[in-house]
Amino acid sequence: MQAFRFVRCELDADTGVARLVYAFDDGPEMVETVTVPGAPFALDGERAQAVEQALRLLHLVAGVSYYKAAVPREIRIEGYDIDAVTAALLDDIYLNGLGEFAYRNGLDLHGHVRFPAAGAARERAPALGLRRHALVAIGGGKDSLVSIEALRSVGVEQTVSWIGGSQLIRACAERTGLPTLNIGRALAPALFEYNRQGAWNGHIPVTAVNSAILVLAALLRGVDQVVFSNERSASYGSLILAPDGTVTSEVNHQWSKGWAFEKAFGEHVERHLAADLSYYSLLRPLSELAVARQFARGDRYDGHFSSCNRNFHILGERPANRWCGVCPKCHFVFLALAPFMPKTRLVGIFGRNLLDDPAQTAGYDALLEFREHKPFECVGEGRESRAAMACLATRAEWRGDALVERFSREILPQLEAGALRIEPLLVPDQAHRIPAPLAERLDAYFAA
């Protein structure tokens, strides 16, 4: 395949259905649909223009799901042009967002992904008079629930929003008692056929795609905030080691959850789509451990949430329970919560004690970055895992468990004691895009 084509994108305002069309060379069209509830949408003037720009941005970002099947060198955009700033943003999203995909498949995409810039730079987008309301992305895990409760506590009107048909996410969303928005997304069936035929496959920057979907939904519904729940730990990738232990590269599984993406994407939305549409992560100032501490303060969602990604695979087997207990997400969430909640409560949530199971040794070694790189998953930094484990090693209720005892015996003597304190990891960072008046109220809420 020589070229990947962005064929066209269309939105039916009467039904809320967007059609995103792609193709390789002169091959069959691949048609993805995104359905935003609430139609018909009355669009005119500057808001109609903003929606059109958001639709094009979604078309371009969502194309990553299809482009990766062949990664051709030529990219064609048909029906509209993009300027150099937009092209540079897309180059970053595809190159960095496909970092893990490229690493696992032995590909080098540097200098390979080039979006064609043909259009003149757009004037700065106007403010549209959007109403004060937040579309808050919910993923079924602890992070988005912390954001939802924080916004509720400071009086921000919100709609809990998710994409796709996950019943687990729906149950969490309904548990909040807030208005909900379930956006439909149907991938092109042709993509699965390409995969069956042996096309390239692997991880994509799904948060970038979901961000573009929610930005379109916000403009259709006339609201001024799109809120995600990505903490600062998401900005740090897995350090790939050579046989001699030296670092050869960094690959970030969750690049589109990181600060670099959030900053670039949020600035693009405000400059090119609507000056009064804020895109931000509410948890950006916090570490994973700080988020875990906040979640542990209430038990409203103990029987509903799950961060186990095996619940959310498009294809394949799902765990019988909300927690499979053997994947990196289960390992990390259990470890991150352990310093902040009673052992009986935590074991009750997971159904077993993961830290007293020697079969989990390799998984926890990877989290600790002990003889292995951090897993390609949305988990915290190695220093957070080490600090949490060191904390448990001092606690009578935990220190006799198999993996905590092993940590104390084999790993702890090799670590610098000063780098194992949890307290410095709980201090908020100042790099974020949270609107200033809201940030002040959130600071007070999290410090309470």
Secondary structure, DSSP 8 states (H G I E B T S, - for coil): --EEEEEEEEEETTTTEEEEEEEETTS--EEEEEE-SS------HHHHHHHHHHHHHHHHHHTHHHHTTT--SEEEE-SS---HHHHHHHHHHHHHHTHHHHHHHT---TTT------S-----------EEEEEEE--SSHHHHHHHHHHHHTT--EEEEEES--HHHHHHHHHHTS-EEEEEEE--HHHHHHHHTT-------HHHHHHHHHHHHHHHHTEEEEEE---GGGG--EEEE-TTS-EEEEE-TTGGGSHHHHHHHHHHIIIII-TT-EEEETTTTS-HHHHHHHHTT--TTTTT----GGGG-SSS---SSS--SSSHHHHHHHHHHGGGS-HHHHHHHHSS-GGG-GGGHHHHHHHTTSSS---SSS---HHHHHHHHHHHTT-TTTTTSHHHHHIIIIIGGGS-GGGG-SGGGGS--S-----HHHHHHHHHHHH-
